[in-house]
């Protein structure tokens, strides 16, 4: 049987009840604070470890985590434009040899086009 419009809420979670995941994160944060544990300091210690027993892949992973909080995020795309957002204007000066080659190529193409027409 369907509920009628405007019925009183029945069952379910009470308003303001945290979900299990949120509660466990809060509990872990409280536990770390109570024990004086700073995860960021642990990452720094791992990243700065040295000597023959230092795991390089672990050091790199720790450095990556630190970088997320220390460095600004890099943009996914960088747009480069000219003045006032206009396209960048470029000018290329062709050598005399290239100009002669292009003129010869144009002559050949024009000849072929005229042969097909005629």
DSSP file (Angstrom, degrees, kcal/mol; ACC not computed):
  #  RESIDUE AA STRUCTURE BP1 BP2  ACC     N-H-->O    O-->H-N    N-H-->O    O-->H-N    TCO  KAPPA ALPHA  PHI   PSI    X-CA   Y-CA   Z-CA
    1    1 A X              0   0    0      0, 0.0     2,-0.1     0, 0.0     0, 0.0   0.000 360.0 360.0 360.0 130.6    0.0    0.0    0.0
    2    2 A X        -     0   0    0      1,-0.1     2,-0.1     0, 0.0     0, 0.0  -0.429 360.0-108.2 -78.7 151.1    1.5    3.4   -1.0
    3    3 A X        -     0   0    0     -2,-0.1     2,-0.2     1,-0.1    -1,-0.1  -0.475  32.2-121.0 -74.9 150.7    1.8    6.3    1.5
    4    4 A X    >   -     0   0    0     -2,-0.1     3,-1.4     1,-0.1    -1,-0.1  -0.631  39.9 -84.9 -89.1 152.6   -0.5    9.2    1.1
    5    5 A X  T 3  S+     0   0    0      1,-0.2    -1,-0.1    -2,-0.2     0, 0.0  -0.280 114.3  22.1 -56.9 136.5    0.9   12.7    0.5
    6    6 A X  T 3  S+     0   0    0      1,-0.2    -1,-0.2    -3,-0.1     3,-0.1   0.581  86.2 155.0  83.6  11.4    1.8   14.5    3.7
    7    7 A X    <   -     0   0    0     -3,-1.4    -1,-0.2     1,-0.1     2,-0.2  -0.284  50.4 -97.9 -70.2 159.1    2.2   11.4    5.8
    8    8 A X        -     0   0    0      1,-0.1     2,-0.1     0, 0.0    -1,-0.1  -0.526  44.6-100.7 -75.7 141.9    4.4   11.3    8.9
    9    9 A X        -     0   0    0     -2,-0.2     2,-0.4    -3,-0.1    -1,-0.1  -0.416  41.0-166.3 -65.7 133.6    7.9    9.9    8.4
   10   10 A X        -     0   0    0     -2,-0.1    -1,-0.0    -3,-0.0    -3,-0.0  -0.985  44.7 -19.4-124.6 133.0    8.2    6.4    9.6
   11   11 A X  S    S+     0   0    0     -2,-0.4     2,-0.0     1,-0.1     0, 0.0  -0.078  80.0  96.1  72.3-171.7   11.5    4.4   10.2
   12   12 A X  S    S-     0   0    0      2,-0.0     2,-0.2    -3,-0.0    -1,-0.1  -0.151  82.4 -32.1  80.8-177.1   14.9    5.2    8.8
   13   13 A X        -     0   0    0      1,-0.1     2,-0.1     4,-0.1     3,-0.1  -0.463  65.7-109.7 -76.4 145.3   17.8    7.1   10.3
   14   14 A X    >   -     0   0    0     -2,-0.2     3,-1.9     1,-0.1    -1,-0.1  -0.449  46.7 -88.4 -70.7 148.4   17.1   10.0   12.7
   15   15 A X  T 3  S+     0   0    0      1,-0.3    -1,-0.1    -2,-0.1     3,-0.1  -0.350 113.6  19.6 -59.5 132.5   18.0   13.4   11.3
   16   16 A X  T 3  S+     0   0    0      1,-0.3     2,-0.5    -3,-0.1    -1,-0.3   0.414  83.3 141.5  87.9  -0.7   21.6   14.3   12.0
   17   17 A X    <   -     0   0    0     -3,-1.9    -1,-0.3     1,-0.1     2,-0.1  -0.632  50.8-128.4 -75.3 123.4   22.8   10.8   12.6
   18   18 A X        -     0   0    0     -2,-0.5    -1,-0.1    -3,-0.1     2,-0.0  -0.386  21.8-113.6 -71.3 149.8   26.3   10.4   11.1
   19   19 A X     >  -     0   0    0      1,-0.1     4,-2.1    -2,-0.1     5,-0.2  -0.321  31.9-102.6 -75.7 168.7   26.9    7.5    8.7
   20   20 A X  H  > S+     0   0    0      1,-0.2     4,-2.3     2,-0.2     5,-0.2   0.885 119.0  50.8 -62.5 -41.2   29.3    4.7    9.7
   21   21 A X  H  > S+     0   0    0      1,-0.2     4,-2.2     2,-0.2    -1,-0.2   0.943 111.2  47.3 -64.4 -47.3   32.2    5.9    7.5
   22   22 A X  H  > S+     0   0    0      1,-0.2     4,-2.1     2,-0.2    -1,-0.2   0.883 112.3  51.1 -60.2 -38.9   32.1    9.5    8.8
   23   23 A X  H  X S+     0   0    0     -4,-2.1     4,-2.4     1,-0.2    -1,-0.2   0.911 109.2  49.5 -66.5 -41.9   31.9    8.3   12.4
   24   24 A X  H  X S+     0   0    0     -4,-2.3     4,-2.3     2,-0.2    -2,-0.2   0.873 110.2  50.7 -68.3 -35.5   35.0    6.0   12.0
   25   25 A X  H  X S+     0   0    0     -4,-2.2     4,-2.4     2,-0.2    -1,-0.2   0.926 111.3  48.4 -65.6 -43.6   37.0    8.9   10.4
   26   26 A X  H  X S+     0   0    0     -4,-2.1     4,-2.5     1,-0.2    -2,-0.2   0.903 111.1  50.7 -62.1 -40.7   36.1   11.1   13.3
   27   27 A X  H  X S+     0   0    0     -4,-2.4     4,-2.4     2,-0.2    -1,-0.2   0.909 110.8  48.5 -63.8 -42.1   37.0    8.4   15.8
   28   28 A X  H  X S+     0   0    0     -4,-2.3     4,-2.6     2,-0.2    -2,-0.2   0.906 111.1  50.3 -64.7 -41.4   40.4    7.9   14.2
   29   29 A X  H  X S+     0   0    0     -4,-2.4     4,-2.4     2,-0.2    -2,-0.2   0.926 112.0  47.5 -62.2 -44.7   41.1   11.6   14.2
   30   30 A X  H  X S+     0   0    0     -4,-2.5     4,-2.5     2,-0.2    -2,-0.2   0.905 112.2  49.8 -62.8 -41.6   40.2   11.8   17.9
   31   31 A X  H  X S+     0   0    0     -4,-2.4     4,-1.8     2,-0.2    -2,-0.2   0.913 110.8  49.3 -63.8 -43.5   42.4    8.8   18.7
   32   32 A X  H  <>S+     0   0    0     -4,-2.6     5,-3.0     1,-0.2     4,-0.5   0.912 112.7  48.0 -62.7 -42.7   45.3   10.3   16.8
   33   33 A X  H ><5S+     0   0    0     -4,-2.4     3,-1.1     1,-0.2    -2,-0.2   0.915 109.2  53.0 -63.1 -42.9   44.9   13.6   18.6
   34   34 A X  H 3<5S+     0   0    0     -4,-2.5    -1,-0.2     1,-0.3    -2,-0.2   0.845 113.1  43.8 -62.2 -34.2   44.7   11.9   22.0
   35   35 A X  T 3<5S-     0   0    0     -4,-1.8    -1,-0.3    -5,-0.2    -2,-0.2   0.438 114.1-115.4 -91.3   0.6   48.0   10.0   21.3
   36   36 A X  T < 5 +     0   0    0     -3,-1.1     2,-0.5    -4,-0.5    -3,-0.2   0.803  62.1 154.1  71.9  28.8   49.7   13.1   19.9
   37   37 A X      < -     0   0    0     -5,-3.0     2,-0.6    -6,-0.2    -1,-0.2  -0.811  26.4-170.2 -96.5 124.1   50.1   11.5   16.5
   38   38 A X    >>  -     0   0    0     -2,-0.5     4,-1.7     1,-0.1     3,-0.6  -0.932   9.6-160.7-113.6 106.9   50.3   13.8   13.5
   39   39 A X  H 3> S+     0   0    0     -2,-0.6     4,-2.3     1,-0.2     5,-0.2   0.837  91.6  58.5 -55.7 -34.3   50.0   11.9   10.2
   40   40 A X  H 3> S+     0   0    0      1,-0.2     4,-2.1     2,-0.2    -1,-0.2   0.905 104.5  49.9 -63.5 -41.2   51.7   14.7    8.3
   41   41 A X  H <> S+     0   0    0     -3,-0.6     4,-2.3     2,-0.2    -1,-0.2   0.867 108.7  53.3 -64.2 -35.9   54.8   14.5   10.5
   42   42 A X  H  X S+     0   0    0     -4,-1.7     4,-2.3     2,-0.2    -2,-0.2   0.922 107.6  50.6 -65.4 -43.1   54.9   10.8    9.9
   43   43 A X  H  X S+     0   0    0     -4,-2.3     4,-2.7     1,-0.2    -2,-0.2   0.914 110.3  50.4 -58.3 -42.6   54.8   11.4    6.1
   44   44 A X  H  X S+     0   0    0     -4,-2.1     4,-2.0     1,-0.2    -2,-0.2   0.917 109.4  50.2 -63.2 -43.3   57.6   13.9    6.5
   45   45 A X  H  < S+     0   0    0     -4,-2.3     4,-0.5     2,-0.2    -1,-0.2   0.906 113.0  46.5 -61.9 -41.8   59.7   11.4    8.4
   46   46 A X  H >< S+     0   0    0     -4,-2.3     3,-1.0     1,-0.2    -2,-0.2   0.928 112.8  49.1 -66.1 -45.0   59.2    8.7    5.8
   47   47 A X  H 3< S+     0   0    0     -4,-2.7    -1,-0.2     1,-0.2    -2,-0.2   0.830 114.0  46.1 -64.5 -32.0   60.0   11.0    2.9
   48   48 A X  T 3< S+     0   0    0     -4,-2.0    -1,-0.2    -5,-0.2    -2,-0.2   0.459  84.2 124.0 -91.2  -1.2   63.2   12.3    4.6
   49   49 A X    <   +     0   0    0     -3,-1.0     2,-0.3    -4,-0.5    -3,-0.1  -0.249  37.4 178.7 -59.8 145.8   64.4    8.8    5.5
   50   50 A X        +     0   0    0      3,-0.0     3,-0.2     0, 0.0     2,-0.1  -0.891  26.1  69.7-141.6 173.0   67.9    7.9    4.3
   51   51 A X  S >  S-     0   0    0     -2,-0.3     3,-1.3     1,-0.2    -2,-0.0  -0.366  92.5 -58.5 104.5 173.6   70.4    5.1    4.4
   52   52 A X  T 3  S+     0   0    0      1,-0.3    -1,-0.2    -2,-0.1     0, 0.0   0.727 131.0  53.6 -67.2 -21.9   70.5    1.6    2.9
   53   53 A X  T 3  S+     0   0    0     -3,-0.2     2,-0.4     2,-0.1    -1,-0.3   0.509  79.7 113.2 -92.0  -3.2   67.2    0.5    4.6
   54   54 A X    <   -     0   0    0     -3,-1.3     2,-0.7     1,-0.1    -3,-0.1  -0.554  66.9-134.6 -73.1 124.3   65.2    3.4    3.3
   55   55 A X     >  -     0   0    0     -2,-0.4     4,-2.3     1,-0.2     5,-0.2  -0.707  12.0-158.2 -81.7 112.8   62.5    2.2    0.8
   56   56 A X  H  > S+     0   0    0     -2,-0.7     4,-2.4     1,-0.2    -1,-0.2   0.864  90.3  51.6 -64.0 -37.7   62.7    4.5   -2.2
   57   57 A X  H  > S+     0   0    0      1,-0.2     4,-2.1     2,-0.2    -1,-0.2   0.875 111.3  48.3 -68.2 -34.7   59.1    3.7   -3.4
   58   58 A X  H  > S+     0   0    0      2,-0.2     4,-2.2     1,-0.2    -2,-0.2   0.888 110.5  51.2 -69.5 -39.7   57.8    4.4    0.1
   59   59 A X  H  X S+     0   0    0     -4,-2.3     4,-2.3     2,-0.2    -2,-0.2   0.912 111.0  48.7 -61.7 -42.9   59.7    7.7    0.3
   60   60 A X  H  X S+     0   0    0     -4,-2.4     4,-2.3     2,-0.2    -2,-0.2   0.911 110.2  50.8 -64.4 -43.0   58.3    8.7   -3.1
   61   61 A X  H  X S+     0   0    0     -4,-2.1     4,-1.8     1,-0.2    -1,-0.2   0.902 111.5  48.2 -61.6 -41.0   54.7    7.9   -2.1
   62   62 A X  H  X S+     0   0    0     -4,-2.2     4,-2.3     1,-0.2    -1,-0.2   0.908 110.2  51.5 -66.0 -41.9   55.1    9.9    1.1
   63   63 A X  H  X S+     0   0    0     -4,-2.3     4,-2.4     1,-0.2    -2,-0.2   0.882 107.7  53.2 -63.1 -37.8   56.5   12.9   -0.8
   64   64 A X  H  X S+     0   0    0     -4,-2.3     4,-1.3     2,-0.2    -1,-0.2   0.909 109.0  49.0 -63.5 -41.3   53.6   12.7   -3.2
   65   65 A X  H  X S+     0   0    0     -4,-1.8     4,-0.6     1,-0.2     3,-0.3   0.913 111.7  48.7 -64.7 -42.3   51.2   12.9   -0.3
   66   66 A X  H >X S+     0   0    0     -4,-2.3     4,-1.5     1,-0.2     3,-1.3   0.912 106.1  58.0 -62.9 -41.9   53.0   15.9    1.2
   67   67 A X  H 3X S+     0   0    0     -4,-2.4     4,-2.1     1,-0.3    -1,-0.2   0.821  95.0  65.1 -60.3 -32.3   53.0   17.6   -2.1
   68   68 A X  H 3< S+     0   0    0     -4,-1.3    -1,-0.3    -3,-0.3    -2,-0.2   0.824 113.4  32.6 -59.3 -30.6   49.2   17.5   -2.3
   69   69 A X  H << S+     0   0    0     -3,-1.3    -1,-0.2    -4,-0.6    -2,-0.2   0.652 124.4  41.9-101.0 -19.0   49.0   19.8    0.8
   70   70 A X  H  < S+     0   0    0     -4,-1.5     2,-0.3     2,-0.1    -3,-0.2   0.837 105.8  58.4 -98.8 -39.8   52.1   21.9    0.2
   71   71 A X  S  < S-     0   0    0     -4,-2.1     2,-0.1    -5,-0.2     3,-0.1  -0.645  86.8-108.8 -96.0 149.6   52.1   22.7   -3.5
   72   72 A X        -     0   0    0     -2,-0.3    -1,-0.1     1,-0.1    -2,-0.1  -0.433  46.6 -95.0 -69.7 150.5   49.3   24.5   -5.4
   73   73 A X        -     0   0    0     -2,-0.1     2,-0.3     1,-0.1    -1,-0.1  -0.383  37.5-123.7 -66.6 143.7   47.4   22.2   -7.8
   74   74 A X        -     0   0    0     -3,-0.1    -1,-0.1     1,-0.1     2,-0.1  -0.699  27.6-111.5 -87.7 139.6   48.6   22.2  -11.3
   75   75 A X        -     0   0    0     -2,-0.3     3,-0.1     1,-0.1    -1,-0.1  -0.383  14.5-134.6 -69.0 148.4   46.0   23.1  -14.0
   76   76 A X  S    S+     0   0    0      1,-0.2     2,-0.4    -2,-0.1    -1,-0.1   0.797  90.8  18.9 -74.0 -27.5   44.9   20.3  -16.3
   77   77 A X        -     0   0    0      2,-0.0     2,-0.5     0, 0.0    -1,-0.2  -0.997  67.3-153.6-144.0 138.9   45.3   22.6  -19.3
   78   78 A X        -     0   0    0     -2,-0.4     2,-0.5    -3,-0.1     0, 0.0  -0.957  12.4-153.1-113.9 125.9   47.1   25.9  -19.9
   79   79 A X        -     0   0    0     -2,-0.5     2,-0.5     2,-0.0    -2,-0.0  -0.854   7.4-165.9-102.1 130.5   45.8   28.2  -22.5
   80   80 A X        +     0   0    0     -2,-0.5     2,-0.3     5,-0.0     8,-0.2  -0.952  17.0 164.0-114.7 131.7   48.2   30.6  -24.2
   81   81 A X        -     0   0    0     -2,-0.5     6,-0.2     6,-0.1     3,-0.1  -0.898  33.0-108.0-140.9 170.2   46.8   33.5  -26.2
   82   82 A X    >   -     0   0    0      4,-3.4     3,-1.4    -2,-0.3     6,-0.1   0.011  68.6 -37.7 -82.8-165.5   47.9   36.7  -27.7
   83   83 A X  G >  S+     0   0    0      1,-0.3     3,-1.8     2,-0.2    -1,-0.2  -0.283 129.6   5.7 -58.9 139.8   47.0   40.3  -26.5
   84   84 A X  G 3  S-     0   0    0      1,-0.3    -1,-0.3    -3,-0.1     3,-0.1   0.763 131.3 -64.1  57.2  29.9   43.4   40.6  -25.3
   85   85 A X  G <  S+     0   0    0     -3,-1.4    -1,-0.3     1,-0.2    -2,-0.2   0.555  98.3 141.6  76.7   6.6   42.8   36.9  -25.6
   86   86 A X    <   -     0   0    0     -3,-1.8    -4,-3.4     1,-0.1    -1,-0.2  -0.353  61.6 -84.2 -76.7 160.9   43.2   36.9  -29.4
   87   87 A X        -     0   0    0     -6,-0.2     2,-0.3     1,-0.1    -4,-0.2  -0.268  52.6 -96.4 -61.3 152.9   45.0   34.1  -31.2
   88   88 A X        -     0   0    0     -8,-0.2     2,-0.5    -6,-0.1    -1,-0.1  -0.570  38.1-139.1 -72.6 129.0   48.8   34.3  -31.4
   89   89 A X        -     0   0    0     -2,-0.3     2,-0.4    -3,-0.1    -1,-0.0  -0.775  23.0-176.6 -92.6 130.4   49.9   35.8  -34.6
   90   90 A X        -     0   0    0     -2,-0.5     2,-0.4     2,-0.0    -2,-0.0  -0.967  10.6-163.9-127.3 145.7   52.9   34.3  -36.3
   91   91 A X        -     0   0    0     -2,-0.4     2,-0.5     2,-0.0    -2,-0.0  -0.995   3.3-167.1-128.3 133.0   54.8   35.3  -39.4
   92   92 A X        -     0   0    0     -2,-0.4     2,-0.7     2,-0.0    -2,-0.0  -0.978  11.0-148.9-122.4 127.6   57.2   33.1  -41.3
   93   93 A X        -     0   0    0     -2,-0.5     2,-0.2     0, 0.0    -2,-0.0  -0.852  18.1-141.2 -96.8 118.8   59.5   34.4  -43.9
   94   94 A X        -     0   0    0     -2,-0.7     2,-0.0     1,-0.1    -2,-0.0  -0.524  18.3-115.5 -79.8 144.5   60.2   31.8  -46.6
   95   95 A X     >  -     0   0    0     -2,-0.2     4,-2.4     1,-0.1     5,-0.2  -0.300  27.0-109.9 -71.2 162.9   63.7   31.5  -48.1
   96   96 A X  H  > S+     0   0    0      1,-0.2     4,-2.4     2,-0.2     5,-0.2   0.884 120.1  54.9 -61.7 -38.3   64.2   32.4  -51.8
   97   97 A X  H  > S+     0   0    0      1,-0.2     4,-2.1     2,-0.2    -1,-0.2   0.905 109.2  46.8 -62.4 -41.8   64.9   28.7  -52.5
   98   98 A X  H  > S+     0   0    0      2,-0.2     4,-2.7     1,-0.2    -2,-0.2   0.902 110.1  53.0 -67.2 -40.8   61.5   27.7  -50.9
   99   99 A X  H  X S+     0   0    0     -4,-2.4     4,-2.2     1,-0.2    -2,-0.2   0.911 110.2  48.0 -60.4 -42.5   59.7   30.5  -52.8
  100  100 A X  H  X S+     0   0    0     -4,-2.4     4,-2.3     2,-0.2    -1,-0.2   0.904 111.9  49.8 -64.2 -41.6   61.2   29.1  -56.1
  101  101 A X  H  X S+     0   0    0     -4,-2.1     4,-2.5     1,-0.2    -2,-0.2   0.914 111.3  48.4 -64.1 -43.5   60.2   25.6  -55.2
  102  102 A X  H  X S+     0   0    0     -4,-2.7     4,-2.4     2,-0.2    -1,-0.2   0.881 110.2  51.8 -65.4 -38.0   56.6   26.6  -54.4
  103  103 A X  H  X S+     0   0    0     -4,-2.2     4,-2.1     2,-0.2    -2,-0.2   0.914 111.6  47.4 -63.7 -42.2   56.4   28.6  -57.7
  104  104 A X  H  X S+     0   0    0     -4,-2.3     4,-2.3     2,-0.2    -2,-0.2   0.915 111.7  50.2 -64.1 -43.1   57.5   25.5  -59.6
  105  105 A X  H  X S+     0   0    0     -4,-2.5     4,-2.4     1,-0.2    -2,-0.2   0.895 109.5  51.1 -62.4 -40.9   55.0   23.3  -57.7
  106  106 A X  H  X S+     0   0    0     -4,-2.4     4,-2.8     2,-0.2    -1,-0.2   0.899 108.9  51.8 -63.8 -40.6   52.2   25.8  -58.4
  107  107 A X  H  X S+     0   0    0     -4,-2.1     4,-2.3     2,-0.2    -2,-0.2   0.924 110.4  48.1 -61.5 -44.7   53.1   25.7  -62.1
  108  108 A X  H  X S+     0   0    0     -4,-2.3     4,-2.2     2,-0.2    -2,-0.2   0.923 113.5  47.1 -62.7 -44.9   53.0   21.9  -62.2
  109  109 A X  H  X S+     0   0    0     -4,-2.4     4,-2.5     1,-0.2    -2,-0.2   0.926 111.9  50.1 -64.2 -44.8   49.6   21.8  -60.4
  110  110 A X  H  X S+     0   0    0     -4,-2.8     4,-2.4     1,-0.2    -1,-0.2   0.890 109.9  51.6 -60.9 -38.8   48.2   24.5  -62.7
  111  111 A X  H  X S+     0   0    0     -4,-2.3     4,-2.1    -5,-0.2    -1,-0.2   0.927 110.8  47.4 -62.9 -45.9   49.4   22.5  -65.7
  112  112 A X  H  X S+     0   0    0     -4,-2.2     4,-1.7     2,-0.2    -2,-0.2   0.893 112.3  49.9 -63.1 -40.9   47.7   19.3  -64.4
  113  113 A X  H  X S+     0   0    0     -4,-2.5     4,-1.8     1,-0.2    -1,-0.2   0.916 111.3  48.4 -65.6 -42.9   44.5   21.1  -63.6
  114  114 A X  H  X S+     0   0    0     -4,-2.4     4,-2.4     1,-0.2    -1,-0.2   0.858 108.1  55.0 -66.7 -35.0   44.4   22.7  -67.1
  115  115 A X  H  < S+     0   0    0     -4,-2.1    -1,-0.2     1,-0.2    -2,-0.2   0.893 109.0  47.9 -63.8 -39.2   45.0   19.3  -68.7
  116  116 A X  H  < S+     0   0    0     -4,-1.7    -2,-0.2     1,-0.2    -1,-0.2   0.862 114.0  46.8 -69.7 -36.0   42.0   17.8  -66.9
  117  117 A X  H  <        0   0    0     -4,-1.8    -2,-0.2     1,-0.2    -1,-0.2   0.887 360.0 360.0 -70.5 -39.4   39.8   20.7  -68.0
  118  118 A X     <        0   0    0     -4,-2.4    -1,-0.2    -5,-0.1    -2,-0.2   0.434 360.0 360.0 -86.7 360.0   40.9   20.7  -71.6
